[in-house]
Amino acid sequence: MDLNYLLARHQTSLARVASATCPSSRTSHQGLADLYAAQVNAMYRLAGASARLATQVAA
C-alpha cells in the first residue's frame, strides 16, 4: 500500500476516535488507527527509518 494512503487513514481514524460519541465507535476507530500505525511502522522499518507513529489521541 501507499504510505501516504496509510498515513491519511491513520489520521482520519484518530480524528474519529476523538469525535466518537459512543464507546464501541471509539474502540473500533482506535483499533483501525492501531492497525494503520502498525503498517506504517513496518514500512518505516523496511526503509531503515527509526521514527515511530503514535497510535493514541492526545488528551
C-alpha distance matrix in Angstrom:
0.0 3.8 6.4 8.7 7.3 7.3 10.6 12.0 11.5 13.1 15.8 16.6 16.9 19.3 21.2 21.7 22.9 25.4 26.6 26.8 30.3 30.4 29.5 27.4 25.1 24.9 24.1 21.4 19.6 20.1 18.5 15.3 15.5 16.0 13.1 10.7 12.9 12.7 9.0 9.5 12.7 11.5 9.4 12.7 14.8 13.3 14.0 17.4 17.3 19.6 18.6 17.8 16.4 19.2 18.8 22.2 23.7 26.5 29.9
3.8 0.0 3.8 5.5 5.3 6.5 8.8 10.1 10.9 12.5 14.5 15.6 16.7 18.7 20.3 21.3 22.7 24.8 26.1 26.7 30.4 30.9 30.2 28.5 25.9 25.4 25.1 22.6 20.2 20.7 19.8 16.5 15.9 16.9 14.6 11.5 13.2 13.8 10.4 9.4 12.8 12.4 9.6 12.1 14.9 13.6 13.3 16.8 16.2 18.7 17.3 17.1 15.6 18.5 18.7 21.9 23.0 25.5 29.0
6.4 3.8 0.0 3.8 5.4 5.1 6.1 8.6 9.9 10.5 12.3 14.2 15.3 16.6 18.4 19.9 21.0 22.8 24.5 25.4 29.2 29.8 28.9 27.6 25.1 24.0 23.8 21.8 19.2 19.1 18.6 15.5 14.1 15.0 13.4 9.9 10.6 11.8 8.8 6.7 10.0 10.5 7.6 9.2 12.5 12.1 11.4 14.4 13.2 15.4 13.7 13.5 12.1 15.1 15.8 19.1 20.2 22.4 26.0
8.7 5.5 3.8 0.0 3.8 5.4 5.1 6.1 8.6 9.8 10.5 12.2 14.1 15.4 16.5 18.3 19.9 21.3 22.6 24.0 27.7 28.8 28.3 27.3 24.3 23.4 23.7 21.7 18.7 19.0 19.2 15.9 14.3 16.0 14.9 11.1 12.0 14.1 11.6 9.3 12.6 13.8 11.2 12.2 15.8 15.6 14.5 17.3 15.6 17.6 15.3 15.1 13.0 15.6 16.3 19.0 19.4 21.5 25.0
7.3 5.3 5.4 3.8 0.0 3.8 5.5 5.2 6.2 8.5 10.0 10.5 12.2 14.3 15.4 16.4 18.3 20.1 21.1 22.0 25.7 26.5 26.2 24.8 21.8 21.3 21.6 19.2 16.4 17.3 17.1 13.5 12.7 14.8 13.2 9.6 11.7 13.6 11.0 9.8 13.5 14.4 12.4 14.1 17.3 17.1 16.7 19.7 18.2 20.0 17.6 16.7 14.2 16.3 16.1 18.8 19.2 21.8 25.1
7.3 6.5 5.1 5.4 3.8 0.0 3.8 5.4 5.1 6.0 8.6 9.8 10.4 12.3 14.2 15.2 16.4 18.5 20.0 20.6 24.3 24.8 24.0 22.6 20.0 19.1 18.9 16.8 14.1 14.4 14.0 10.7 9.6 11.2 9.6 6.0 7.9 9.9 7.5 6.5 10.3 11.4 10.1 11.8 14.8 15.1 15.3 17.8 16.2 17.5 15.2 13.7 11.1 13.2 12.8 15.7 16.7 19.5 22.8
10.6 8.8 6.1 5.1 5.5 3.8 0.0 3.8 5.5 5.1 6.2 8.6 9.9 10.7 12.4 14.3 15.3 16.8 18.6 19.8 23.6 24.5 23.8 23.0 20.2 18.8 19.1 17.6 14.4 14.3 14.8 11.9 9.6 11.5 11.2 7.4 7.9 10.8 9.4 7.1 10.3 12.4 11.1 11.6 15.0 16.0 15.5 17.5 15.2 16.2 13.3 12.0 9.1 11.0 11.3 14.0 14.5 16.8 20.3
12.0 10.1 8.6 6.1 5.2 5.4 3.8 0.0 3.8 5.4 5.1 6.1 8.6 10.0 10.6 12.3 14.2 15.5 16.6 18.0 21.7 23.0 22.9 22.1 18.9 17.9 18.9 17.0 13.6 14.4 15.3 12.1 10.3 13.2 12.9 9.3 10.6 13.7 12.4 10.6 13.9 16.0 14.6 15.4 18.8 19.5 19.0 21.2 18.9 19.9 16.8 15.5 12.2 13.4 13.2 15.1 14.8 17.2 20.4
11.5 10.9 9.9 8.6 6.2 5.1 5.5 3.8 0.0 3.8 5.5 5.0 6.0 8.6 9.8 10.4 12.2 14.3 15.2 15.9 19.6 20.4 20.1 18.9 15.8 15.2 15.8 13.6 10.4 11.6 12.1 8.6 7.6 10.7 10.1 7.0 9.4 12.2 11.1 10.5 13.8 15.5 14.8 16.2 19.1 19.9 20.1 22.3 20.3 21.0 18.1 16.1 12.7 13.3 12.1 14.1 14.1 17.2 20.1
13.1 12.5 10.5 9.8 8.5 6.0 5.1 5.4 3.8 0.0 3.8 5.5 5.1 6.3 8.7 9.9 10.6 12.5 14.4 15.1 18.9 19.6 18.8 18.0 15.3 13.8 14.1 12.7 9.4 9.4 10.3 7.5 5.0 7.9 8.4 5.4 6.5 9.9 9.8 8.9 11.5 13.8 13.8 14.5 17.3 18.8 19.0 20.7 18.3 18.4 15.3 12.9 9.3 9.6 8.3 10.5 10.9 14.0 17.1
15.8 14.5 12.3 10.5 10.0 8.6 6.2 5.1 5.5 3.8 0.0 3.8 5.4 5.2 6.2 8.7 9.9 10.8 12.5 14.2 17.9 19.3 19.0 18.8 15.7 14.0 15.3 14.3 10.6 10.8 12.7 10.4 7.6 10.8 12.0 9.2 9.5 13.2 13.3 11.7 14.0 16.8 16.5 16.6 19.7 21.3 21.0 22.5 19.7 19.7 16.2 14.2 10.4 10.1 9.5 10.5 9.7 12.3 15.3
16.6 15.6 14.2 12.2 10.5 9.8 8.6 6.1 5.0 5.5 3.8 0.0 3.8 5.5 5.1 6.2 8.7 10.0 10.6 11.9 15.6 17.1 17.4 16.9 13.4 12.5 14.2 12.7 9.0 10.5 12.4 9.8 8.2 12.0 12.7 10.4 11.8 15.2 15.1 14.2 16.9 19.3 18.9 19.6 22.6 23.9 23.9 25.7 23.1 23.2 19.9 17.7 13.9 13.3 11.9 12.5 11.3 14.2 16.6
16.9 16.7 15.3 14.1 12.2 10.4 9.9 8.6 6.0 5.1 5.4 3.8 0.0 3.8 5.4 5.0 6.2 8.7 9.9 10.2 13.9 14.7 14.4 13.7 10.5 9.4 10.6 9.1 5.4 6.8 8.7 6.5 5.2 9.0 10.1 8.8 10.3 13.3 13.8 13.7 16.0 18.2 18.7 19.5 22.0 23.6 24.1 25.6 23.2 23.0 19.8 17.0 13.3 12.2 9.8 10.4 9.8 13.3 15.5
19.3 18.7 16.6 15.4 14.3 12.3 10.7 10.0 8.6 6.3 5.2 5.5 3.8 0.0 3.8 5.3 4.9 6.3 8.7 9.8 13.5 14.6 14.1 14.3 11.6 9.2 10.8 10.7 7.0 6.7 9.8 8.7 6.1 9.2 11.5 10.3 10.4 13.8 15.0 14.3 15.9 18.8 19.4 19.5 22.0 24.0 24.3 25.4 22.6 21.8 18.4 15.5 11.8 9.9 7.9 7.4 6.1 9.5 11.8
21.2 20.3 18.4 16.5 15.4 14.2 12.4 10.6 9.8 8.7 6.2 5.1 5.4 3.8 0.0 3.8 5.4 5.1 6.3 8.6 12.1 14.1 14.6 15.1 11.9 10.1 12.7 12.4 8.8 9.7 12.8 11.5 9.5 12.9 14.9 13.4 13.9 17.4 18.2 17.2 19.2 22.0 22.3 22.4 25.1 27.0 27.0 28.2 25.3 24.7 21.1 18.6 14.9 13.1 11.5 10.5 8.0 10.5 12.2
21.7 21.3 19.9 18.3 16.4 15.2 14.3 12.3 10.4 9.9 8.7 6.2 5.0 5.3 3.8 0.0 3.8 5.3 5.0 5.7 9.4 11.0 11.8 11.9 8.3 7.3 10.2 9.6 6.4 8.4 11.3 10.2 9.5 12.9 14.5 13.7 14.9 17.9 18.8 18.6 20.6 23.1 23.6 24.2 26.7 28.5 28.8 30.2 27.6 27.1 23.6 20.8 17.1 15.2 12.8 11.8 9.9 12.9 14.0
22.9 22.7 21.0 19.9 18.3 16.4 15.3 14.2 12.2 10.6 9.9 8.7 6.2 4.9 5.4 3.8 0.0 3.8 5.5 5.3 8.8 9.7 9.4 10.1 7.4 4.8 7.6 8.2 5.5 5.9 9.5 9.7 8.6 11.2 13.7 13.6 14.1 16.9 18.5 18.4 19.9 22.5 23.5 23.9 26.0 28.1 28.7 29.7 27.0 26.0 22.7 19.6 16.0 13.6 10.8 9.1 7.4 10.6 11.4
25.4 24.8 22.8 21.3 20.1 18.5 16.8 15.5 14.3 12.5 10.8 10.0 8.7 6.3 5.1 5.3 3.8 0.0 3.8 5.8 8.7 10.7 11.0 12.7 10.2 7.6 10.7 11.9 9.3 9.3 13.0 13.2 11.5 14.1 16.8 16.3 16.3 19.5 21.1 20.5 21.8 24.7 25.6 25.5 27.8 30.1 30.4 31.2 28.2 27.0 23.4 20.6 17.1 14.3 12.3 9.8 6.8 8.9 9.0
26.6 26.1 24.5 22.6 21.1 20.0 18.6 16.6 15.2 14.4 12.5 10.6 9.9 8.7 6.3 5.0 5.5 3.8 0.0 3.8 6.4 9.3 10.9 12.3 9.4 8.1 11.8 12.4 10.1 11.4 14.8 14.6 13.7 16.6 18.9 18.3 19.0 22.1 23.3 22.9 24.6 27.4 28.0 28.2 30.7 32.8 33.0 34.1 31.2 30.2 26.7 23.9 20.3 17.8 15.6 13.4 10.6 12.5 12.3
26.8 26.7 25.4 24.0 22.0 20.6 19.8 18.0 15.9 15.1 14.2 11.9 10.2 9.8 8.6 5.7 5.3 5.8 3.8 0.0 3.8 5.7 7.5 8.7 5.9 5.3 9.1 9.7 8.4 10.1 13.0 13.4 13.3 15.9 18.0 18.1 19.1 21.8 23.2 23.4 25.0 27.4 28.4 29.0 31.2 33.2 33.8 34.9 32.3 31.3 27.9 24.8 21.3 18.8 16.0 14.0 11.9 14.4 14.0
30.3 30.4 29.2 27.7 25.7 24.3 23.6 21.7 19.6 18.9 17.9 15.6 13.9 13.5 12.1 9.4 8.8 8.7 6.4 3.8 0.0 3.8 7.0 8.8 7.2 7.4 10.9 11.9 11.6 13.1 15.8 16.6 16.9 19.2 21.3 21.7 22.7 25.2 26.7 27.0 28.6 30.9 32.1 32.6 34.7 36.8 37.5 38.6 35.9 34.8 31.4 28.3 24.8 22.1 19.3 16.9 14.8 16.9 15.7
30.4 30.9 29.8 28.8 26.5 24.8 24.5 23.0 20.4 19.6 19.3 17.1 14.7 14.6 14.1 11.0 9.7 10.7 9.3 5.7 3.8 0.0 3.8 5.6 5.6 6.3 8.8 10.2 11.0 12.3 14.4 15.8 16.7 18.4 20.4 21.5 22.5 24.5 26.3 27.1 28.4 30.5 32.0 32.8 34.5 36.5 37.6 38.6 36.2 35.0 31.9 28.5 25.2 22.5 19.3 17.1 15.8 18.1 17.0
29.5 30.2 28.9 28.3 26.2 24.0 23.8 22.9 20.1 18.8 19.0 17.4 14.4 14.1 14.6 11.8 9.4 11.0 10.9 7.5 7.0 3.8 0.0 3.8 5.5 5.0 6.0 8.5 10.0 10.3 12.1 14.3 15.1 16.2 18.3 19.9 20.7 22.3 24.4 25.5 26.4 28.4 30.2 31.0 32.3 34.5 35.9 36.7 34.3 32.9 30.0 26.4 23.4 20.6 17.2 15.1 14.5 17.0 16.1
27.4 28.5 27.6 27.3 24.8 22.6 23.0 22.1 18.9 18.0 18.8 16.9 13.7 14.3 15.1 11.9 10.1 12.7 12.3 8.7 8.8 5.6 3.8 0.0 3.8 5.4 5.1 6.1 8.6 9.8 10.5 12.5 14.2 15.3 16.7 18.5 19.8 21.1 22.9 24.4 25.6 27.1 29.0 30.2 31.5 33.3 34.9 36.0 33.9 32.8 30.1 26.5 23.5 21.1 17.5 16.2 16.0 19.1 18.7
25.1 25.9 25.1 24.3 21.8 20.0 20.2 18.9 15.8 15.3 15.7 13.4 10.5 11.6 11.9 8.3 7.4 10.2 9.4 5.9 7.2 5.6 5.5 3.8 0.0 3.8 5.4 5.0 6.1 8.4 9.8 10.7 12.2 14.1 15.5 16.6 18.2 20.0 21.3 22.5 24.1 25.8 27.2 28.4 30.1 31.9 33.1 34.4 32.2 31.4 28.4 25.0 21.7 19.6 16.1 14.9 14.3 17.5 17.6
24.9 25.4 24.0 23.4 21.3 19.1 18.8 17.9 15.2 13.8 14.0 12.5 9.4 9.2 10.1 7.3 4.8 7.6 8.1 5.3 7.4 6.3 5.0 5.4 3.8 0.0 3.8 5.5 5.3 6.0 8.5 10.0 10.4 12.1 14.3 15.4 16.2 18.2 20.1 20.9 22.0 24.2 25.7 26.5 28.1 30.2 31.4 32.3 29.9 28.8 25.7 22.3 19.1 16.5 13.1 11.5 10.8 14.0 14.0
24.1 25.1 23.8 23.7 21.6 18.9 19.1 18.9 15.8 14.1 15.3 14.2 10.6 10.8 12.7 10.2 7.6 10.7 11.8 9.1 10.9 8.8 6.0 5.1 5.4 3.8 0.0 3.8 5.6 5.1 6.1 8.7 9.8 10.4 12.4 14.3 15.1 16.4 18.6 19.9 20.7 22.5 24.5 25.4 26.7 28.7 30.3 31.1 29.0 27.8 25.1 21.5 18.6 16.3 12.6 11.5 12.1 15.4 15.8
21.4 22.6 21.8 21.7 19.2 16.8 17.6 17.0 13.6 12.7 14.3 12.7 9.1 10.7 12.4 9.6 8.2 11.9 12.4 9.7 11.9 10.2 8.5 6.1 5.0 5.5 3.8 0.0 3.8 5.5 5.2 6.4 8.8 10.0 10.8 12.6 14.3 15.5 17.0 18.6 20.0 21.4 23.1 24.5 25.9 27.5 29.1 30.4 28.6 27.8 25.2 21.7 18.6 16.9 13.3 13.1 13.7 17.4 18.3
19.6 20.2 19.2 18.7 16.4 14.1 14.4 13.6 10.4 9.4 10.6 9.0 5.4 7.0 8.8 6.4 5.5 9.3 10.1 8.4 11.6 11.0 10.0 8.6 6.1 5.3 5.6 3.8 0.0 3.8 5.3 5.0 6.2 8.6 9.9 10.5 12.2 14.2 15.4 16.4 18.1 19.9 21.2 22.3 24.2 25.8 27.0 28.4 26.2 25.6 22.7 19.4 16.0 14.4 11.0 10.9 11.0 14.8 16.1
20.1 20.7 19.1 19.0 17.3 14.4 14.3 14.4 11.6 9.4 10.8 10.5 6.8 6.7 9.7 8.4 5.9 9.3 11.4 10.1 13.1 12.3 10.3 9.8 8.4 6.0 5.1 5.5 3.8 0.0 3.8 5.4 5.0 6.1 8.6 9.8 10.3 12.2 14.3 15.1 16.1 18.2 19.9 20.6 22.2 24.3 25.5 26.4 24.2 23.1 20.3 16.8 13.7 11.6 7.9 7.8 8.8 12.5 14.0
18.5 19.8 18.6 19.2 17.1 14.0 14.8 15.3 12.1 10.3 12.7 12.4 8.7 9.8 12.8 11.3 9.5 13.0 14.8 13.0 15.8 14.4 12.1 10.5 9.8 8.5 6.1 5.2 5.3 3.8 0.0 3.8 5.4 5.1 6.3 8.7 9.8 10.6 12.6 14.3 15.3 16.6 18.7 19.9 21.0 22.8 24.6 25.6 23.9 23.0 20.7 17.1 14.4 13.0 9.4 10.3 12.2 15.8 17.5
15.3 16.5 15.5 15.9 13.5 10.7 11.9 12.1 8.6 7.5 10.4 9.8 6.5 8.7 11.5 10.2 9.7 13.2 14.6 13.4 16.6 15.8 14.3 12.5 10.7 10.0 8.7 6.4 5.0 5.4 3.8 0.0 3.8 5.4 5.1 6.2 8.5 9.8 10.7 12.3 14.1 15.4 16.8 18.4 19.9 21.3 22.8 24.4 22.7 22.3 19.8 16.6 13.6 13.0 9.8 11.4 12.8 16.5 18.7
15.5 15.9 14.1 14.3 12.7 9.6 9.6 10.3 7.6 5.0 7.6 8.2 5.2 6.1 9.5 9.5 8.6 11.5 13.7 13.3 16.9 16.7 15.1 14.2 12.2 10.4 9.8 8.8 6.2 5.0 5.4 3.8 0.0 3.8 5.5 5.2 6.0 8.6 9.9 10.4 12.0 14.1 15.3 16.2 18.1 20.0 21.0 22.2 20.1 19.5 16.7 13.5 10.2 9.3 6.3 8.2 9.7 13.3 15.9
16.0 16.9 15.0 16.0 14.8 11.2 11.5 13.2 10.7 7.9 10.8 12.0 9.0 9.2 12.9 12.9 11.2 14.1 16.6 15.9 19.2 18.4 16.2 15.3 14.1 12.1 10.4 10.0 8.6 6.1 5.1 5.4 3.8 0.0 3.8 5.5 5.1 6.2 8.7 9.9 10.3 12.2 14.3 15.1 16.2 18.4 19.9 20.7 18.9 17.9 15.6 12.1 9.5 8.8 5.6 8.2 10.9 14.3 16.8
13.1 14.6 13.4 14.9 13.2 9.6 11.2 12.9 10.1 8.4 12.0 12.7 10.1 11.5 14.9 14.5 13.7 16.8 18.9 18.0 21.3 20.4 18.3 16.7 15.5 14.3 12.4 10.8 9.9 8.6 6.3 5.1 5.5 3.8 0.0 3.8 5.4 5.1 6.3 8.7 9.9 10.6 12.6 14.3 15.4 16.7 18.6 20.0 18.7 18.4 16.5 13.4 11.2 11.5 9.0 11.9 14.4 17.8 20.5
10.7 11.5 9.9 11.1 9.6 6.0 7.4 9.3 7.0 5.4 9.2 10.4 8.8 10.3 13.4 13.7 13.6 16.3 18.3 18.1 21.7 21.5 19.9 18.5 16.6 15.4 14.3 12.6 10.5 9.8 8.7 6.2 5.2 5.5 3.8 0.0 3.8 5.4 5.1 6.2 8.5 9.8 10.7 12.3 14.2 15.5 16.7 18.4 16.8 17.0 14.8 12.0 9.4 10.5 8.8 12.0 13.9 17.1 20.2
12.9 13.2 10.6 12.0 11.7 7.9 7.9 10.6 9.4 6.5 9.5 11.8 10.3 10.4 13.9 14.9 14.1 16.3 19.0 19.1 22.7 22.5 20.7 19.8 18.2 16.2 15.1 14.3 12.2 10.3 9.8 8.5 6.0 5.1 5.4 3.8 0.0 3.8 5.4 5.1 6.0 8.4 9.8 10.3 12.1 14.1 15.2 16.2 14.2 13.8 11.4 8.4 5.9 7.2 6.2 9.9 12.4 15.1 18.4
12.7 13.8 11.8 14.1 13.6 9.9 10.8 13.7 12.2 9.9 13.2 15.2 13.3 13.8 17.4 17.9 16.9 19.5 22.1 21.8 25.2 24.5 22.3 21.1 20.0 18.2 16.4 15.5 14.2 12.2 10.6 9.8 8.6 6.2 5.1 5.4 3.8 0.0 3.8 5.5 5.1 6.1 8.7 9.8 10.4 12.3 14.2 15.2 14.0 13.6 12.2 9.2 8.2 9.8 8.7 12.4 15.4 18.1 21.2
9.0 10.4 8.8 11.6 11.0 7.5 9.4 12.4 11.1 9.8 13.3 15.1 13.8 15.0 18.2 18.8 18.5 21.1 23.3 23.2 26.7 26.3 24.4 22.9 21.3 20.1 18.6 17.0 15.4 14.3 12.6 10.7 9.9 8.7 6.3 5.1 5.4 3.8 0.0 3.8 5.5 5.1 6.3 8.7 9.9 10.7 12.5 14.3 13.6 14.2 13.0 10.9 9.8 12.2 11.5 15.2 17.7 20.5 23.8
9.5 9.4 6.7 9.3 9.8 6.5 7.1 10.6 10.5 8.9 11.7 14.2 13.7 14.3 17.2 18.6 18.4 20.5 22.9 23.4 27.0 27.1 25.5 24.4 22.5 20.9 19.9 18.6 16.4 15.1 14.3 12.3 10.4 9.9 8.7 6.2 5.1 5.5 3.8 0.0 3.8 5.4 5.1 6.2 8.7 9.9 10.6 12.4 10.9 11.7 10.0 8.4 7.3 10.3 10.8 14.5 16.6 19.0 22.5
12.7 12.8 10.0 12.6 13.5 10.3 10.3 13.9 13.8 11.5 14.0 16.9 16.0 15.9 19.2 20.6 19.9 21.8 24.6 25.0 28.6 28.4 26.4 25.6 24.1 22.0 20.7 20.0 18.1 16.1 15.3 14.1 12.0 10.3 9.9 8.5 6.0 5.1 5.5 3.8 0.0 3.8 5.4 4.9 6.2 8.6 9.8 10.4 8.9 8.9 7.7 5.9 6.4 9.5 10.5 14.2 16.9 18.9 22.4
11.5 12.4 10.5 13.8 14.4 11.4 12.4 16.0 15.5 13.8 16.8 19.3 18.2 18.8 22.0 23.1 22.5 24.7 27.4 27.4 30.9 30.5 28.4 27.1 25.8 24.2 22.5 21.4 19.9 18.2 16.6 15.4 14.1 12.2 10.6 9.8 8.4 6.1 5.1 5.4 3.8 0.0 3.8 5.4 5.1 6.3 8.7 9.8 9.8 10.5 10.6 9.4 10.2 13.2 13.7 17.4 20.3 22.5 25.9
9.4 9.6 7.6 11.2 12.4 10.1 11.1 14.6 14.8 13.8 16.5 18.9 18.7 19.4 22.3 23.6 23.5 25.6 28.0 28.4 32.1 32.0 30.2 29.0 27.2 25.7 24.5 23.1 21.2 19.9 18.7 16.8 15.3 14.3 12.6 10.7 9.8 8.7 6.3 5.1 5.4 3.8 0.0 3.8 5.4 5.1 6.3 8.7 8.6 10.7 10.6 10.4 10.9 14.4 15.4 19.1 21.5 23.5 27.1
12.7 12.1 9.2 12.2 14.1 11.8 11.6 15.4 16.2 14.5 16.6 19.6 19.5 19.5 22.4 24.2 23.9 25.5 28.2 29.0 32.6 32.8 31.0 30.2 28.4 26.5 25.4 24.5 22.3 20.6 19.9 18.4 16.2 15.1 14.3 12.3 10.3 9.8 8.7 6.2 4.9 5.4 3.8 0.0 3.8 5.5 5.1 6.2 5.0 7.0 7.1 7.8 9.3 13.0 14.8 18.3 20.6 22.2 25.8
14.8 14.9 12.5 15.8 17.3 14.8 15.0 18.8 19.1 17.3 19.7 22.6 22.0 22.0 25.1 26.7 26.0 27.8 30.7 31.2 34.7 34.5 32.3 31.5 30.1 28.1 26.7 25.9 24.2 22.2 21.0 19.9 18.1 16.2 15.4 14.2 12.1 10.4 9.9 8.7 6.2 5.1 5.4 3.8 0.0 3.8 5.3 5.0 5.6 6.8 8.5 9.1 11.4 14.7 16.3 19.9 22.6 24.1 27.7
13.3 13.6 12.1 15.6 17.1 15.1 16.0 19.5 19.9 18.8 21.3 23.9 23.6 24.0 27.0 28.5 28.1 30.1 32.8 33.2 36.8 36.5 34.5 33.3 31.9 30.2 28.7 27.5 25.8 24.3 22.8 21.3 20.0 18.4 16.7 15.5 14.1 12.3 10.7 9.9 8.6 6.3 5.1 5.5 3.8 0.0 3.8 5.5 7.6 10.0 11.7 12.5 14.3 17.8 19.1 22.8 25.5 27.2 30.8
14.0 13.3 11.4 14.5 16.7 15.3 15.5 19.0 20.1 19.0 21.0 23.9 24.1 24.3 27.0 28.8 28.7 30.4 33.0 33.8 37.5 37.6 35.9 34.9 33.1 31.4 30.3 29.1 27.0 25.5 24.6 22.8 21.0 19.9 18.6 16.7 15.2 14.2 12.5 10.6 9.8 8.7 6.3 5.1 5.3 3.8 0.0 3.8 5.6 9.0 10.6 12.4 14.2 18.0 19.9 23.4 25.7 27.0 30.7
17.4 16.8 14.4 17.3 19.7 17.8 17.5 21.2 22.3 20.7 22.5 25.7 25.6 25.4 28.2 30.2 29.7 31.2 34.1 34.9 38.6 38.6 36.7 36.0 34.4 32.3 31.1 30.4 28.4 26.4 25.6 24.4 22.2 20.7 20.0 18.4 16.2 15.2 14.3 12.4 10.4 9.8 8.7 6.2 5.0 5.5 3.8 0.0 3.8 6.5 9.3 11.6 14.3 17.8 20.0 23.4 25.8 26.8 30.5
17.3 16.2 13.2 15.6 18.2 16.2 15.2 18.9 20.3 18.3 19.7 23.1 23.2 22.6 25.3 27.6 27.0 28.2 31.2 32.3 35.9 36.2 34.3 33.9 32.2 29.9 29.0 28.6 26.2 24.2 23.9 22.7 20.1 18.9 18.7 16.8 14.2 14.0 13.6 10.9 8.9 9.8 8.6 5.0 5.6 7.6 5.6 3.8 0.0 3.8 5.7 8.6 11.2 14.7 17.4 20.5 22.7 23.4 27.1
19.6 18.7 15.4 17.6 20.0 17.5 16.2 19.9 21.0 18.4 19.7 23.2 23.0 21.8 24.7 27.1 26.0 27.0 30.2 31.3 34.8 35.0 32.9 32.8 31.4 28.8 27.8 27.8 25.6 23.1 23.0 22.3 19.5 17.9 18.4 17.0 13.8 13.6 14.2 11.7 8.9 10.5 10.7 7.0 6.8 10.0 9.0 6.5 3.8 0.0 3.8 6.6 10.0 12.9 15.8 18.6 21.0 21.4 24.9
18.6 17.3 13.7 15.3 17.6 15.2 13.3 16.8 18.1 15.3 16.2 19.9 19.8 18.4 21.1 23.6 22.7 23.4 26.7 27.9 31.4 31.9 30.0 30.1 28.4 25.7 25.1 25.2 22.7 20.3 20.7 19.8 16.7 15.6 16.5 14.8 11.4 12.2 13.0 10.0 7.7 10.6 10.6 7.1 8.5 11.7 10.6 9.3 5.7 3.8 0.0 3.8 6.7 9.6 12.8 15.5 17.5 17.9 21.5
17.8 17.1 13.5 15.1 16.7 13.7 12.0 15.5 16.1 12.9 14.2 17.7 17.0 15.5 18.6 20.8 19.6 20.6 23.9 24.8 28.3 28.5 26.4 26.5 25.0 22.3 21.5 21.7 19.4 16.8 17.1 16.6 13.5 12.1 13.4 12.0 8.4 9.2 10.9 8.4 5.9 9.4 10.4 7.8 9.1 12.5 12.4 11.6 8.6 6.6 3.8 0.0 3.8 6.4 9.2 12.1 14.6 15.5 19.0
16.4 15.6 12.1 13.0 14.2 11.1 9.1 12.2 12.7 9.3 10.4 13.9 13.3 11.8 14.9 17.1 16.0 17.1 20.3 21.3 24.8 25.2 23.4 23.5 21.7 19.1 18.6 18.6 16.0 13.7 14.4 13.6 10.2 9.5 11.2 9.4 5.9 8.2 9.8 7.3 6.4 10.2 10.9 9.3 11.4 14.3 14.2 14.3 11.2 10.0 6.7 3.8 0.0 3.8 6.4 9.4 11.6 12.9 16.6
19.2 18.5 15.1 15.6 16.3 13.2 11.0 13.4 13.3 9.6 10.1 13.3 12.2 9.9 13.1 15.2 13.6 14.3 17.8 18.8 22.1 22.5 20.6 21.1 19.6 16.5 16.3 16.9 14.4 11.6 13.0 13.0 9.3 8.8 11.5 10.5 7.2 9.8 12.2 10.3 9.5 13.2 14.4 13.0 14.7 17.8 18.0 17.8 14.7 12.9 9.6 6.4 3.8 0.0 3.8 5.9 8.2 9.5 13.0
18.8 18.7 15.8 16.3 16.1 12.8 11.3 13.2 12.1 8.3 9.5 11.9 9.8 7.9 11.5 12.8 10.8 12.3 15.6 16.0 19.3 19.3 17.2 17.5 16.1 13.1 12.6 13.3 11.0 7.9 9.4 9.8 6.3 5.6 9.0 8.8 6.2 8.7 11.5 10.8 10.5 13.7 15.4 14.8 16.3 19.1 19.9 20.0 17.4 15.8 12.8 9.2 6.4 3.8 0.0 3.8 6.9 9.5 12.5
22.2 21.9 19.1 19.0 18.8 15.7 14.0 15.1 14.1 10.5 10.5 12.5 10.4 7.4 10.5 11.8 9.1 9.8 13.4 14.0 16.9 17.1 15.1 16.2 14.9 11.5 11.5 13.1 10.9 7.8 10.3 11.4 8.2 8.2 11.9 12.0 9.9 12.4 15.2 14.5 14.2 17.4 19.1 18.3 19.9 22.8 23.4 23.4 20.5 18.6 15.5 12.1 9.4 5.9 3.8 0.0 3.8 6.3 8.9
23.7 23.0 20.2 19.4 19.2 16.7 14.5 14.8 14.1 10.9 9.7 11.3 9.8 6.1 8.0 9.9 7.4 6.8 10.6 11.9 14.8 15.8 14.5 16.0 14.3 10.8 12.1 13.7 11.0 8.8 12.2 12.8 9.7 10.9 14.4 13.9 12.4 15.4 17.7 16.6 16.9 20.3 21.5 20.6 22.6 25.5 25.7 25.8 22.7 21.0 17.5 14.6 11.6 8.2 6.9 3.8 0.0 3.8 6.3
26.5 25.5 22.4 21.5 21.8 19.5 16.8 17.2 17.2 14.0 12.3 14.2 13.3 9.5 10.5 12.9 10.6 8.9 12.5 14.4 16.9 18.1 17.0 19.1 17.5 14.0 15.4 17.4 14.8 12.5 15.8 16.5 13.3 14.3 17.8 17.1 15.1 18.1 20.5 19.0 18.9 22.5 23.5 22.2 24.1 27.2 27.0 26.8 23.4 21.4 17.9 15.5 12.9 9.5 9.5 6.3 3.8 0.0 3.8
29.9 29.0 26.0 25.0 25.1 22.8 20.3 20.4 20.1 17.1 15.3 16.6 15.5 11.8 12.2 14.0 11.4 9.0 12.3 14.0 15.7 17.0 16.1 18.7 17.6 14.0 15.8 18.3 16.1 14.0 17.5 18.7 15.9 16.8 20.5 20.2 18.4 21.2 23.8 22.5 22.4 25.9 27.1 25.8 27.7 30.8 30.7 30.5 27.1 24.9 21.5 19.0 16.6 13.0 12.5 8.9 6.3 3.8 0.0
